[in-house]
Amino acid sequence: MSWRTRCAPRDQRAAARTALVMACAASTCTIGAAALQTGLHVLTSIVVPVAVLAATALLGTVVGRRAPSLWLAVPVLAVAAVSYLNLVTEDTSAGAAVCVLYPVIYAASQLRAGPAWGCTALAVAGHTLVVSRLLPPIEAATNALYVDIAAVSLAALFVYSGRRQDELLARLEQRAAVDSLTGLVNRRVLDEAVKAALTHSDCDAGTAMVLVDLDHFKKINDTLGHPVGDEVLVHVGQQLLSCVRHGDVVSRMGGDELAVLMPGTSRADALHAAHRMLERLLADPVQVEGHSVELSASIGVAHSPEHGSTPRELYAAADAALYRAKRAGRARVRVEPVPDLTAQTS
């Protein structure tokens, strides 16, 4: 994980909202302290650090994407403000101790584990320094022990919860991106990869799309059963993966149709790869449940920019080539003819 990711909050909106909640908490403390006729220095030690925290967080929503370290500055500045004001106002009250916990909660709930623990250590050190300067040794040790244990406990709770949340989100994202049967990426991921390849391609070779449709797959399901059909799909997916390069995308489109996206590939190289895929499938029957299932596929190839410069055009050309292969007798590779633009404009 990069430093930019570690510094940035999990959710920028949630980070800003948390700062606003803390600002509301500061207002509540202000009213309560005023009602109790607490000294002005206590009000200052409560309001100013939280105001700094809220202002920095709100600023982070504007420029945080470009300067992720600003998000780390939110709790760091708050710790510095709390420690400084508690020291200069000689405030060791319960309100001052609570303020020490605000940045810890913010960092542990919004940032990743590393920055969160770093801010917690800074808060613990700052509070311990303040009370050691203002209180007798035994009273300072007791005060620091209670507050520091609370800070570490809160940090541990939020960091653990955040880590679990990250793990669950990663699992959900993986499940949403991967076909559960074959382990290949799904259509949504393929669509995004096609858009990226066509939009950001900096290679003169172009981008190729290969559609693979298994011949007579319904017959396999009807005669041998769907479990065997599932094993066939898994086997075909692995065979296609063994024929492509690093950076190519193999996807299950649905049913028995699979697709291979080959960025930075010429039309000739894509055709060669498609023939290699067909040869591999024809030469390697699936051995499952005592049956040897011979495989065959119809394959259509399209290439950008010859067949179009948009995902829709590329898919359409590959699909048309696929049906040309089926009509020609199956177990074939076909590519759509390149449109004759001169004939269309004449």
Disulfide bonds with the S-S distance in Angstrom:
none
